[in-house]
Amino acid sequence: MNEKYFINIGRQLGSGGLQIGEKLGNRLRIPFYDKELIQIASQESGLGKEFFEQADEKTSHSLIGGLFGMRSSLIDEVYSNYYLSNETLFQIQSDVIRGLADKSSCIFIGRCADYVLKDYSRCLNVFISADMNDRVKRISAIQQIPENKARDFIEKMDKKRAAYYNYYSNKIWGAAQSYHLCINSSVLGIEETAILIMHMAERKFGFNPQP
């Protein structure tokens, strides 16, 4: 199959969305992008990674910092007195997503990729949730923090991700009408959830994945 296709994954923190995306990428043999988008956006814009890291999936409307090293073509897109808007950073990152999509099939994690690629017809938009107890255990293990702190961290990050998605996409984070597929990874587990999404991609895009 020569036509490109794209799988965009939104996810609750601790739902295993990152691991599921990686497994999908390996099975389908297509590039997988998460934090890599920050590195690419930094390289292509001439801005330091810290700008994108501070604005990553947050909705505050400004960042203050020196813009030394920024390419002249970007200067008109920012406010004066070293004032850099998050909308500008979102636009730069969005341009990176579209640029990657123009080159090959991809899997994107978060960052409103489903909205950014809304004009691309061959997209499968997925939202992954999980039972809170499973999420808490996963984040507690990954971050090496007590479970009560893991729960607080999850709740704060979910609010930030929801606000970011709702603000930029004008859709509702985690709501069924915003996606083609919403799935609870606690039901099938990480591996089987990845396989289910792969089978849906097979049906939607009309191809046979490699075994």
Backbone as JSON Lines, residues from 0, in Angstrom:
{"i":0,"aa":"M","n":[0.83,-1.19,0.0],"ca":[0.0,0.0,0.0],"c":[0.87,1.24,0.0]}
{"i":1,"aa":"N","n":[0.67,2.13,-0.98],"ca":[1.51,3.3,-1.12],"c":[0.91,4.55,-0.49]}
{"i":2,"aa":"E","n":[-0.41,4.58,-0.25],"ca":[-1.03,5.76,0.32],"c":[-0.65,5.9,1.8]}
{"i":3,"aa":"K","n":[-0.34,7.13,2.19],"ca":[0.03,7.38,3.58],"c":[-1.21,7.33,4.47]}
{"i":4,"aa":"Y","n":[-0.99,7.01,5.74],"ca":[-2.05,7.05,6.73],"c":[-1.44,7.47,8.07]}
{"i":5,"aa":"F","n":[-2.32,7.91,8.98],"ca":[-1.84,8.48,10.23],"c":[-2.72,8.03,11.39]}
{"i":6,"aa":"I","n":[-2.07,7.63,12.47],"ca":[-2.77,7.26,13.69],"c":[-2.41,8.29,14.76]}
{"i":7,"aa":"N","n":[-3.42,8.99,15.25],"ca":[-3.23,10.04,16.26],"c":[-3.81,9.55,17.58]}
{"i":8,"aa":"I","n":[-2.97,9.51,18.6],"ca":[-3.37,8.93,19.88],"c":[-3.41,9.99,20.98]}
{"i":9,"aa":"G","n":[-4.6,10.24,21.51],"ca":[-4.75,10.99,22.74],"c":[-4.79,10.0,23.88]}
{"i":10,"aa":"R","n":[-4.41,10.42,25.09],"ca":[-4.35,9.43,26.17],"c":[-4.38,10.09,27.53]}
{"i":11,"aa":"Q","n":[-4.97,9.38,28.49],"ca":[-4.86,9.76,29.88],"c":[-3.45,9.39,30.37]}
{"i":12,"aa":"L","n":[-2.94,10.18,31.29],"ca":[-1.65,9.86,31.87],"c":[-1.74,8.51,32.59]}
{"i":13,"aa":"G","n":[-0.78,7.64,32.31],"ca":[-0.74,6.35,32.97],"c":[-1.59,5.29,32.3]}
{"i":14,"aa":"S","n":[-2.18,5.62,31.16],"ca":[-3.02,4.65,30.44],"c":[-2.2,3.71,29.57]}
{"i":15,"aa":"G","n":[-0.91,3.99,29.42],"ca":[-0.07,3.16,28.57],"c":[-0.09,3.6,27.12]}
{"i":16,"aa":"G","n":[-0.6,4.8,26.84],"ca":[-0.68,5.27,25.47],"c":[0.65,5.34,24.76]}
{"i":17,"aa":"L","n":[1.69,5.72,25.48],"ca":[3.02,5.8,24.88],"c":[3.5,4.42,24.45]}
{"i":18,"aa":"Q","n":[3.38,3.44,25.34],"ca":[3.81,2.08,25.0],"c":[2.97,1.5,23.87]}
{"i":19,"aa":"I","n":[1.68,1.77,23.89],"ca":[0.81,1.28,22.83],"c":[1.22,1.88,21.49]}
{"i":20,"aa":"G","n":[1.51,3.18,21.47],"ca":[1.96,3.82,20.24],"c":[3.25,3.23,19.72]}
{"i":21,"aa":"E","n":[4.18,2.95,20.63],"ca":[5.46,2.34,20.23],"c":[5.23,0.95,19.64]}
{"i":22,"aa":"K","n":[4.38,0.16,20.26],"ca":[4.1,-1.18,19.74],"c":[3.43,-1.11,18.38]}
{"i":23,"aa":"L","n":[2.53,-0.16,18.2],"ca":[1.89,0.03,16.89],"c":[2.92,0.38,15.83]}
{"i":24,"aa":"G","n":[3.81,1.3,16.18],"ca":[4.85,1.7,15.24],"c":[5.72,0.52,14.82]}
{"i":25,"aa":"N","n":[6.07,-0.32,15.79],"ca":[6.89,-1.49,15.47],"c":[6.13,-2.49,14.6]}
{"i":26,"aa":"R","n":[4.87,-2.71,14.91],"ca":[4.08,-3.68,14.15],"c":[3.8,-3.18,12.73]}
{"i":27,"aa":"L","n":[3.5,-1.91,12.61],"ca":[3.14,-1.34,11.3],"c":[4.37,-0.84,10.54]}
{"i":28,"aa":"R","n":[5.5,-0.78,11.23],"ca":[6.76,-0.34,10.62],"c":[6.65,1.08,10.06]}
{"i":29,"aa":"I","n":[6.1,1.96,10.88],"ca":[6.0,3.37,10.51],"c":[6.56,4.2,11.67]}
{"i":30,"aa":"P","n":[7.01,5.43,11.4],"ca":[7.6,6.27,12.45],"c":[6.59,6.61,13.55]}
{"i":31,"aa":"F","n":[7.12,6.75,14.75],"ca":[6.34,7.06,15.95],"c":[6.92,8.33,16.56]}
{"i":32,"aa":"Y","n":[6.05,9.31,16.86],"ca":[6.53,10.59,17.37],"c":[5.81,10.98,18.65]}
{"i":33,"aa":"D","n":[6.61,11.29,19.67],"ca":[6.09,11.83,20.93],"c":[6.96,13.04,21.27]}
{"i":34,"aa":"K","n":[7.86,12.88,22.21],"ca":[8.76,13.98,22.58],"c":[9.71,14.35,21.44]}
{"i":35,"aa":"E","n":[9.87,13.44,20.46],"ca":[10.75,13.72,19.32],"c":[10.3,14.98,18.58]}
{"i":36,"aa":"L","n":[9.0,15.29,18.66],"ca":[8.5,16.49,17.99],"c":[9.13,17.76,18.54]}
{"i":37,"aa":"I","n":[9.43,17.76,19.84],"ca":[10.06,18.92,20.46],"c":[11.46,19.13,19.88]}
{"i":38,"aa":"Q","n":[12.22,18.05,19.75],"ca":[13.56,18.15,19.19],"c":[13.52,18.66,17.75]}
{"i":39,"aa":"I","n":[12.6,18.13,16.95],"ca":[12.51,18.54,15.55],"c":[12.06,19.99,15.45]}
{"i":40,"aa":"A","n":[11.07,20.39,16.26],"ca":[10.59,21.76,16.24],"c":[11.7,22.73,16.64]}
{"i":41,"aa":"S","n":[12.51,22.33,17.61],"ca":[13.63,23.16,18.05],"c":[14.65,23.33,16.92]}
{"i":42,"aa":"Q","n":[14.98,22.23,16.25],"ca":[15.97,22.29,15.18],"c":[15.48,23.13,14.0]}
{"i":43,"aa":"E","n":[14.2,22.98,13.64],"ca":[13.69,23.66,12.46],"c":[13.4,25.14,12.71]}
{"i":44,"aa":"S","n":[13.09,25.5,13.95],"ca":[12.76,26.9,14.26],"c":[13.97,27.7,14.71]}
{"i":45,"aa":"G","n":[15.0,27.01,15.2],"ca":[16.13,27.72,15.77],"c":[15.91,28.12,17.21]}
{"i":46,"aa":"L","n":[14.79,27.71,17.8],"ca":[14.49,28.0,19.2],"c":[15.01,26.88,20.09]}
{"i":47,"aa":"G","n":[15.35,27.23,21.32],"ca":[15.79,26.22,22.26],"c":[14.66,25.28,22.64]}
{"i":48,"aa":"K","n":[14.99,24.03,22.95],"ca":[13.99,23.04,23.32],"c":[13.18,23.48,24.53]}
{"i":49,"aa":"E","n":[13.79,24.31,25.4],"ca":[13.11,24.69,26.64],"c":[11.81,25.46,26.37]}
{"i":50,"aa":"F","n":[11.76,26.19,25.26],"ca":[10.53,26.91,24.93],"c":[9.38,25.92,24.72]}
{"i":51,"aa":"F","n":[9.65,24.89,23.92],"ca":[8.61,23.92,23.61],"c":[8.31,23.03,24.81]}
{"i":52,"aa":"E","n":[9.33,22.73,25.62],"ca":[9.11,21.9,26.8],"c":[8.24,22.61,27.82]}
{"i":53,"aa":"Q","n":[8.43,23.94,27.98],"ca":[7.63,24.69,28.93],"c":[6.19,24.83,28.47]}
{"i":54,"aa":"A","n":[6.0,24.89,27.15],"ca":[4.64,25.05,26.61],"c":[3.98,23.73,26.29]}
{"i":55,"aa":"D","n":[4.69,22.62,26.46],"ca":[4.19,21.31,26.04],"c":[2.88,20.97,26.73]}
{"i":56,"aa":"E","n":[1.8,20.88,25.95],"ca":[0.48,20.52,26.43],"c":[0.03,21.39,27.61]}
{"i":57,"aa":"K","n":[0.35,22.69,27.51],"ca":[-0.16,23.68,28.45],"c":[-0.85,24.78,27.66]}
{"i":58,"aa":"T","n":[-1.76,25.51,28.34],"ca":[-2.55,26.5,27.61],"c":[-2.26,27.93,28.01]}
{"i":59,"aa":"S","n":[-1.31,28.16,28.93],"ca":[-1.0,29.55,29.26],"c":[-0.56,30.26,27.99]}
{"i":60,"aa":"H","n":[-0.86,31.53,27.9],"ca":[-0.76,32.2,26.61],"c":[0.57,32.89,26.35]}
{"i":61,"aa":"S","n":[1.53,32.76,27.25],"ca":[2.79,33.44,26.94],"c":[3.95,32.79,27.66]}
{"i":62,"aa":"L","n":[5.11,32.96,27.08],"ca":[6.36,32.56,27.7],"c":[7.31,33.73,27.56]}
{"i":63,"aa":"I","n":[8.06,34.03,28.61],"ca":[9.03,35.11,28.55],"c":[10.41,34.5,28.5]}
{"i":64,"aa":"G","n":[11.21,34.99,27.58],"ca":[12.57,34.46,27.5],"c":[13.31,35.09,26.35]}
{"i":65,"aa":"G","n":[14.64,34.99,26.36],"ca":[15.43,35.49,25.25],"c":[15.18,34.69,24.0]}
{"i":66,"aa":"L","n":[15.15,35.33,22.88],"ca":[14.89,34.66,21.62],"c":[16.14,34.61,20.76]}
{"i":67,"aa":"F","n":[17.29,34.7,21.38],"ca":[18.54,34.68,20.62],"c":[18.66,33.37,19.88]}
{"i":68,"aa":"G","n":[19.09,33.43,18.64],"ca":[19.22,32.24,17.83],"c":[17.99,31.97,17.0]}
{"i":69,"aa":"M","n":[16.9,32.75,17.17],"ca":[15.71,32.54,16.37],"c":[15.95,33.0,14.94]}
{"i":70,"aa":"R","n":[15.46,32.25,13.99],"ca":[15.6,32.64,12.6],"c":[14.79,33.9,12.34]}
{"i":71,"aa":"S","n":[15.28,34.76,11.46],"ca":[14.61,36.03,11.19],"c":[13.2,35.83,10.66]}
{"i":72,"aa":"S","n":[12.94,34.72,9.98],"ca":[11.62,34.48,9.41],"c":[10.56,34.3,10.48]}
{"i":73,"aa":"L","n":[10.99,34.04,11.73],"ca":[10.03,33.83,12.8],"c":[9.79,35.08,13.63]}
{"i":74,"aa":"I","n":[10.61,36.1,13.45],"ca":[10.54,37.26,14.33],"c":[9.18,37.94,14.24]}
{"i":75,"aa":"D","n":[8.63,38.01,13.03],"ca":[7.34,38.68,12.87],"c":[6.2,37.92,13.52]}
{"i":76,"aa":"E","n":[6.44,36.66,13.93],"ca":[5.39,35.84,14.5],"c":[5.35,35.95,16.02]}
{"i":77,"aa":"V","n":[6.22,36.72,16.61],"ca":[6.24,36.82,18.06],"c":[6.01,38.26,18.47]}
{"i":78,"aa":"Y","n":[5.61,38.42,19.71],"ca":[5.4,39.76,20.23],"c":[6.74,40.41,20.54]}
{"i":79,"aa":"S","n":[6.72,41.73,20.7],"ca":[7.95,42.47,20.96],"c":[8.41,42.24,22.39]}
{"i":80,"aa":"N","n":[9.58,42.79,22.7],"ca":[10.16,42.72,24.04],"c":[10.34,41.27,24.51]}
{"i":81,"aa":"Y","n":[10.78,40.37,23.6],"ca":[11.09,38.99,23.94],"c":[9.87,38.25,24.48]}
{"i":82,"aa":"Y","n":[8.74,38.54,23.91],"ca":[7.48,37.92,24.36],"c":[7.07,36.89,23.32]}
{"i":83,"aa":"L","n":[7.07,35.64,23.68],"ca":[6.79,34.55,22.75],"c":[5.49,33.87,23.13]}
{"i":84,"aa":"S","n":[4.52,33.9,22.24],"ca":[3.21,33.34,22.57],"c":[3.2,31.82,22.41]}
{"i":85,"aa":"N","n":[2.39,31.17,23.24],"ca":[2.23,29.72,23.11],"c":[1.55,29.37,21.8]}
{"i":86,"aa":"E","n":[0.71,30.28,21.29],"ca":[0.08,30.02,20.0],"c":[1.13,29.91,18.9]}
{"i":87,"aa":"T","n":[2.18,30.71,18.98],"ca":[3.25,30.63,18.0],"c":[3.98,29.3,18.1]}
{"i":88,"aa":"L","n":[4.26,28.86,19.33],"ca":[4.92,27.58,19.53],"c":[4.03,26.44,19.03]}
{"i":89,"aa":"F","n":[2.74,26.54,19.28],"ca":[1.81,25.52,18.78],"c":[1.82,25.49,17.26]}
{"i":90,"aa":"Q","n":[1.88,26.66,16.62],"ca":[1.9,26.72,15.16],"c":[3.18,26.09,14.61]}
{"i":91,"aa":"I","n":[4.31,26.37,15.25],"ca":[5.58,25.78,14.8],"c":[5.52,24.26,14.91]}
{"i":92,"aa":"Q","n":[5.04,23.78,16.05],"ca":[4.94,22.33,16.26],"c":[3.96,21.71,15.28]}
{"i":93,"aa":"S","n":[2.87,22.42,15.0],"ca":[1.88,21.92,14.04],"c":[2.48,21.81,12.65]}
{"i":94,"aa":"D","n":[3.29,22.79,12.28],"ca":[3.96,22.73,10.98],"c":[4.88,21.53,10.89]}
{"i":95,"aa":"V","n":[5.53,21.2,12.0],"ca":[6.4,20.02,12.04],"c":[5.57,18.75,11.83]}
{"i":96,"aa":"I","n":[4.43,18.65,12.51],"ca":[3.57,17.48,12.37],"c":[3.12,17.32,10.92]}
{"i":97,"aa":"R","n":[2.67,18.41,10.3],"ca":[2.22,18.33,8.91],"c":[3.38,17.99,7.97]}
{"i":98,"aa":"G","n":[4.55,18.52,8.27],"ca":[5.72,18.22,7.45],"c":[6.08,16.75,7.49]}
{"i":99,"aa":"L","n":[6.03,16.16,8.68],"ca":[6.31,14.73,8.82],"c":[5.23,13.9,8.12]}
{"i":100,"aa":"A","n":[3.98,14.33,8.24],"ca":[2.88,13.61,7.6],"c":[2.98,13.66,6.08]}
{"i":101,"aa":"D","n":[3.55,14.74,5.56],"ca":[3.7,14.84,4.11],"c":[4.76,13.89,3.57]}
{"i":102,"aa":"K","n":[5.63,13.4,4.45],"ca":[6.72,12.53,4.03],"c":[6.36,11.05,4.1]}
{"i":103,"aa":"S","n":[5.63,10.65,5.15],"ca":[5.36,9.21,5.31],"c":[4.22,9.0,6.29]}
{"i":104,"aa":"S","n":[3.73,7.78,6.33],"ca":[2.76,7.4,7.35],"c":[3.4,7.57,8.73]}
{"i":105,"aa":"C","n":[2.6,7.95,9.74],"ca":[3.14,8.24,11.07],"c":[2.14,7.88,12.15]}
{"i":106,"aa":"I","n":[2.68,7.74,13.35],"ca":[1.88,7.69,14.57],"c":[2.29,8.88,15.43]}
{"i":107,"aa":"F","n":[1.3,9.66,15.86],"ca":[1.57,10.83,16.7],"c":[0.88,10.65,18.05]}
{"i":108,"aa":"I","n":[1.6,10.99,19.12],"ca":[1.05,10.94,20.47],"c":[0.75,12.35,20.95]}
{"i":109,"aa":"G","n":[-0.52,12.61,21.27],"ca":[-0.91,13.89,21.84],"c":[-0.71,15.06,20.91]}
{"i":110,"aa":"R","n":[-0.56,16.26,21.52],"ca":[-0.27,17.51,20.83],"c":[-1.31,17.88,19.78]}
{"i":111,"aa":"C","n":[-2.55,17.47,20.02],"ca":[-3.67,17.82,19.13],"c":[-3.41,17.4,17.69]}
{"i":112,"aa":"A","n":[-2.69,16.3,17.5],"ca":[-2.34,15.89,16.13],"c":[-3.59,15.6,15.31]}
{"i":113,"aa":"D","n":[-4.65,15.11,15.95],"ca":[-5.88,14.85,15.19],"c":[-6.47,16.14,14.64]}
{"i":114,"aa":"Y","n":[-6.36,17.23,15.41],"ca":[-6.83,18.53,14.94],"c":[-5.88,19.09,13.88]}
{"i":115,"aa":"V","n":[-4.59,18.99,14.14],"ca":[-3.6,19.51,13.2],"c":[-3.75,18.85,11.83]}
{"i":116,"aa":"L","n":[-4.09,17.56,11.82],"ca":[-4.23,16.81,10.57],"c":[-5.69,16.66,10.14]}
{"i":117,"aa":"K","n":[-6.53,17.59,10.56],"ca":[-7.96,17.47,10.27],"c":[-8.27,17.49,8.78]}
{"i":118,"aa":"D","n":[-7.39,18.07,7.99],"ca":[-7.61,18.12,6.53],"c":[-7.0,16.92,5.82]}
{"i":119,"aa":"Y","n":[-6.38,16.01,6.56],"ca":[-5.82,14.79,5.99],"c":[-6.88,13.69,6.16]}
{"i":120,"aa":"S","n":[-7.33,13.14,5.05],"ca":[-8.47,12.22,5.1],"c":[-8.14,10.87,5.73]}
{"i":121,"aa":"R","n":[-6.9,10.42,5.61],"ca":[-6.54,9.07,6.06],"c":[-5.95,9.1,7.48]}
{"i":122,"aa":"C","n":[-6.81,9.46,8.42],"ca":[-6.42,9.5,9.83],"c":[-7.31,8.58,10.65]}
{"i":123,"aa":"L","n":[-6.7,7.93,11.64],"ca":[-7.43,7.19,12.65],"c":[-7.14,7.86,13.99]}
{"i":124,"aa":"N","n":[-8.16,8.45,14.59],"ca":[-7.99,9.2,15.84],"c":[-8.48,8.37,17.01]}
{"i":125,"aa":"V","n":[-7.58,8.13,17.96],"ca":[-7.83,7.19,19.06],"c":[-7.63,7.9,20.4]}
{"i":126,"aa":"F","n":[-8.47,7.56,21.36],"ca":[-8.25,8.02,22.73],"c":[-8.14,6.81,23.64]}
{"i":127,"aa":"I","n":[-7.08,6.78,24.45],"ca":[-6.83,5.65,25.35],"c":[-6.99,6.09,26.8]}
{"i":128,"aa":"S","n":[-7.86,5.4,27.51],"ca":[-8.04,5.62,28.94],"c":[-7.64,4.33,29.67]}
{"i":129,"aa":"A","n":[-7.75,4.36,30.98],"ca":[-7.49,3.15,31.78],"c":[-8.11,3.35,33.15]}
{"i":130,"aa":"D","n":[-8.3,2.27,33.87],"ca":[-8.82,2.36,35.24],"c":[-7.82,3.12,36.11]}
{"i":131,"aa":"M","n":[-8.35,3.94,37.02],"ca":[-7.48,4.78,37.83],"c":[-6.46,3.97,38.62]}
{"i":132,"aa":"N","n":[-6.85,2.85,39.19],"ca":[-5.9,2.06,39.97],"c":[-4.71,1.61,39.12]}
{"i":133,"aa":"D","n":[-4.98,1.2,37.88],"ca":[-3.9,0.8,36.98],"c":[-3.01,1.98,36.63]}
{"i":134,"aa":"R","n":[-3.62,3.13,36.43],"ca":[-2.85,4.32,36.09],"c":[-1.95,4.73,37.25]}
{"i":135,"aa":"V","n":[-2.49,4.69,38.45],"ca":[-1.72,5.07,39.63],"c":[-0.53,4.14,39.81]}
{"i":136,"aa":"K","n":[-0.75,2.84,39.68],"ca":[0.35,1.88,39.83],"c":[1.43,2.11,38.78]}
{"i":137,"aa":"R","n":[1.01,2.37,37.56],"ca":[1.98,2.56,36.47],"c":[2.82,3.82,36.71]}
{"i":138,"aa":"I","n":[2.17,4.92,37.05],"ca":[2.91,6.17,37.25],"c":[3.76,6.1,38.52]}
{"i":139,"aa":"S","n":[3.25,5.45,39.56],"ca":[4.03,5.28,40.78],"c":[5.33,4.53,40.49]}
{"i":140,"aa":"A","n":[5.25,3.5,39.65],"ca":[6.43,2.71,39.31],"c":[7.38,3.5,38.4]}
{"i":141,"aa":"I","n":[6.83,4.19,37.42],"ca":[7.67,4.92,36.47],"c":[8.37,6.09,37.15]}
{"i":142,"aa":"Q","n":[7.61,6.86,37.95],"ca":[8.17,8.05,38.59],"c":[8.84,7.74,39.93]}
{"i":143,"aa":"Q","n":[8.64,6.52,40.42],"ca":[9.18,6.1,41.73],"c":[8.7,7.05,42.83]}
{"i":144,"aa":"I","n":[7.38,7.22,42.88],"ca":[6.76,8.07,43.89],"c":[5.64,7.28,44.56]}
{"i":145,"aa":"P","n":[5.23,7.67,45.77],"ca":[4.13,6.98,46.45],"c":[2.84,7.08,45.62]}
{"i":146,"aa":"E","n":[1.95,6.13,45.82],"ca":[0.74,6.09,45.01],"c":[-0.16,7.3,45.23]}
{"i":147,"aa":"N","n":[-0.19,7.85,46.45],"ca":[-1.04,9.03,46.67],"c":[-0.52,10.23,45.87]}
{"i":148,"aa":"K","n":[0.81,10.35,45.77],"ca":[1.37,11.44,44.98],"c":[1.17,11.17,43.48]}
{"i":149,"aa":"A","n":[1.24,9.91,43.1],"ca":[1.0,9.56,41.71],"c":[-0.42,9.93,41.31]}
{"i":150,"aa":"R","n":[-1.38,9.68,42.19],"ca":[-2.78,10.02,41.9],"c":[-2.94,11.54,41.73]}
{"i":151,"aa":"D","n":[-2.32,12.32,42.6],"ca":[-2.4,13.78,42.49],"c":[-1.79,14.26,41.18]}
{"i":152,"aa":"F","n":[-0.65,13.67,40.83],"ca":[0.04,14.04,39.59],"c":[-0.83,13.72,38.38]}
{"i":153,"aa":"I","n":[-1.46,12.56,38.38],"ca":[-2.33,12.15,37.28],"c":[-3.49,13.13,37.12]}
{"i":154,"aa":"E","n":[-4.12,13.48,38.23],"ca":[-5.27,14.38,38.16],"c":[-4.88,15.75,37.61]}
{"i":155,"aa":"K","n":[-3.72,16.25,38.02],"ca":[-3.26,17.56,37.51],"c":[-2.93,17.49,36.03]}
{"i":156,"aa":"M","n":[-2.24,16.42,35.62],"ca":[-1.86,16.3,34.22],"c":[-3.06,16.1,33.32]}
{"i":157,"aa":"D","n":[-4.04,15.35,33.78],"ca":[-5.26,15.16,33.0],"c":[-5.95,16.51,32.76]}
{"i":158,"aa":"K","n":[-6.0,17.34,33.78],"ca":[-6.62,18.66,33.64],"c":[-5.85,19.5,32.63]}
{"i":159,"aa":"K","n":[-4.52,19.44,32.67],"ca":[-3.71,20.22,31.74],"c":[-3.9,19.72,30.31]}
{"i":160,"aa":"R","n":[-3.9,18.41,30.13],"ca":[-4.08,17.86,28.78],"c":[-5.46,18.19,28.23]}
{"i":161,"aa":"A","n":[-6.47,18.11,29.09],"ca":[-7.82,18.42,28.65],"c":[-7.92,19.89,28.24]}
{"i":162,"aa":"A","n":[-7.35,20.78,29.06],"ca":[-7.42,22.21,28.76],"c":[-6.68,22.53,27.47]}
{"i":163,"aa":"Y","n":[-5.53,21.91,27.27],"ca":[-4.73,22.13,26.06],"c":[-5.5,21.68,24.83]}
{"i":164,"aa":"Y","n":[-6.04,20.47,24.88],"ca":[-6.77,19.92,23.73],"c":[-8.03,20.72,23.44]}
{"i":165,"aa":"N","n":[-8.8,21.02,24.48],"ca":[-10.04,21.76,24.28],"c":[-9.79,23.15,23.74]}
{"i":166,"aa":"Y","n":[-8.71,23.78,24.19],"ca":[-8.39,25.15,23.77],"c":[-8.0,25.2,22.29]}
{"i":167,"aa":"Y","n":[-7.1,24.32,21.87],"ca":[-6.58,24.4,20.51],"c":[-7.47,23.7,19.49]}
{"i":168,"aa":"S","n":[-8.21,22.68,19.89],"ca":[-8.97,21.91,18.91],"c":[-10.44,22.31,18.84]}
{"i":169,"aa":"N","n":[-10.93,23.0,19.87],"ca":[-12.36,23.3,19.97],"c":[-13.2,22.03,20.02]}
{"i":170,"aa":"K","n":[-12.59,20.93,20.46],"ca":[-13.31,19.69,20.71],"c":[-13.15,19.35,22.19]}
{"i":171,"aa":"I","n":[-13.69,18.21,22.6],"ca":[-13.65,17.83,24.01],"c":[-12.72,16.64,24.18]}
{"i":172,"aa":"W","n":[-11.7,16.83,25.01],"ca":[-10.7,15.8,25.28],"c":[-11.37,14.58,25.91]}
{"i":173,"aa":"G","n":[-11.16,13.42,25.31],"ca":[-11.68,12.18,25.87],"c":[-13.11,11.86,25.53]}
{"i":174,"aa":"A","n":[-13.82,12.79,24.88],"ca":[-15.22,12.55,24.53],"c":[-15.31,11.72,23.26]}
{"i":175,"aa":"A","n":[-16.24,10.77,23.23],"ca":[-16.32,9.82,22.11],"c":[-16.46,10.52,20.78]}
{"i":176,"aa":"Q","n":[-17.2,11.63,20.73],"ca":[-17.43,12.3,19.45],"c":[-16.18,12.97,18.88]}
{"i":177,"aa":"S","n":[-15.14,13.05,19.68],"ca":[-13.89,13.68,19.21],"c":[-12.96,12.69,18.52]}
{"i":178,"aa":"Y","n":[-13.29,11.4,18.55],"ca":[-12.36,10.37,18.06],"c":[-13.11,9.31,17.26]}
{"i":179,"aa":"H","n":[-12.34,8.49,16.54],"ca":[-12.91,7.33,15.88],"c":[-13.05,6.15,16.84]}
{"i":180,"aa":"L","n":[-12.14,6.08,17.82],"ca":[-12.12,4.96,18.75],"c":[-11.67,5.42,20.12]}
{"i":181,"aa":"C","n":[-12.45,5.07,21.15],"ca":[-12.04,5.28,22.54],"c":[-11.97,3.91,23.2]}
{"i":182,"aa":"I","n":[-10.86,3.64,23.86],"ca":[-10.67,2.3,24.42],"c":[-9.99,2.38,25.79]}
{"i":183,"aa":"N","n":[-10.43,1.51,26.71],"ca":[-9.85,1.4,28.03],"c":[-8.79,0.3,27.99]}
{"i":184,"aa":"S","n":[-7.54,0.68,28.14],"ca":[-6.45,-0.3,28.02],"c":[-6.41,-1.29,29.17]}
{"i":185,"aa":"S","n":[-7.13,-1.01,30.25],"ca":[-7.17,-1.96,31.37],"c":[-7.92,-3.22,30.99]}
{"i":186,"aa":"V","n":[-8.81,-3.13,30.0],"ca":[-9.63,-4.28,29.61],"c":[-8.79,-5.33,28.91]}
{"i":187,"aa":"L","n":[-7.99,-4.91,27.93],"ca":[-7.22,-5.86,27.11],"c":[-5.74,-5.9,27.47]}
{"i":188,"aa":"G","n":[-5.23,-4.88,28.13],"ca":[-3.8,-4.78,28.36],"c":[-3.11,-4.06,27.22]}
{"i":189,"aa":"I","n":[-1.84,-3.72,27.41],"ca":[-1.1,-2.91,26.45],"c":[-0.98,-3.6,25.09]}
{"i":190,"aa":"E","n":[-0.54,-4.84,25.08],"ca":[-0.29,-5.55,23.83],"c":[-1.57,-5.74,23.03]}
{"i":191,"aa":"E","n":[-2.62,-6.22,23.68],"ca":[-3.87,-6.5,22.97],"c":[-4.56,-5.21,22.54]}
{"i":192,"aa":"T","n":[-4.39,-4.15,23.29],"ca":[-4.96,-2.87,22.87],"c":[-4.29,-2.39,21.59]}
{"i":193,"aa":"A","n":[-2.97,-2.54,21.52],"ca":[-2.25,-2.17,20.3],"c":[-2.73,-2.99,19.11]}
{"i":194,"aa":"I","n":[-2.96,-4.27,19.33],"ca":[-3.43,-5.14,18.25],"c":[-4.83,-4.73,17.8]}
{"i":195,"aa":"L","n":[-5.7,-4.4,18.75],"ca":[-7.05,-3.96,18.38],"c":[-7.01,-2.71,17.51]}
{"i":196,"aa":"I","n":[-6.18,-1.73,17.9],"ca":[-6.06,-0.5,17.12],"c":[-5.5,-0.82,15.74]}
{"i":197,"aa":"M","n":[-4.54,-1.73,15.68],"ca":[-3.96,-2.11,14.39],"c":[-5.02,-2.71,13.48]}
{"i":198,"aa":"H","n":[-5.89,-3.56,14.03],"ca":[-6.94,-4.17,13.23],"c":[-7.94,-3.12,12.73]}
{"i":199,"aa":"M","n":[-8.21,-2.12,13.57],"ca":[-9.12,-1.07,13.13],"c":[-8.48,-0.25,12.01]}
{"i":200,"aa":"A","n":[-7.18,-0.01,12.13],"ca":[-6.47,0.7,11.06],"c":[-6.51,-0.11,9.77]}
{"i":201,"aa":"E","n":[-6.37,-1.41,9.91],"ca":[-6.44,-2.3,8.74],"c":[-7.77,-2.16,8.03]}
{"i":202,"aa":"R","n":[-8.86,-2.14,8.79],"ca":[-10.18,-2.01,8.2],"c":[-10.4,-0.62,7.61]}
{"i":203,"aa":"K","n":[-9.97,0.39,8.34],"ca":[-10.22,1.78,7.9],"c":[-9.42,2.14,6.66]}
{"i":204,"aa":"F","n":[-8.16,1.69,6.6],"ca":[-7.28,2.1,5.52],"c":[-7.17,1.04,4.42]}
{"i":205,"aa":"G","n":[-7.68,-0.17,4.67],"ca":[-7.71,-1.19,3.64],"c":[-6.36,-1.79,3.3]}
{"i":206,"aa":"F","n":[-5.63,-2.2,4.35],"ca":[-4.35,-2.85,4.11],"c":[-4.18,-4.01,5.08]}
{"i":207,"aa":"N","n":[-3.2,-4.84,4.82],"ca":[-2.9,-5.98,5.68],"c":[-1.57,-5.75,6.37]}
{"i":208,"aa":"P","n":[-1.56,-5.49,7.68],"ca":[-0.29,-5.28,8.4],"c":[0.61,-6.49,8.33]}
{"i":209,"aa":"Q","n":[1.89,-6.24,8.48],"ca":[2.84,-7.36,8.52],"c":[2.64,-8.14,9.82]}
{"i":210,"aa":"P","n":[2.75,-9.47,9.8],"ca":[2.59,-10.28,11.02],"c":[3.72,-10.0,12.0]}
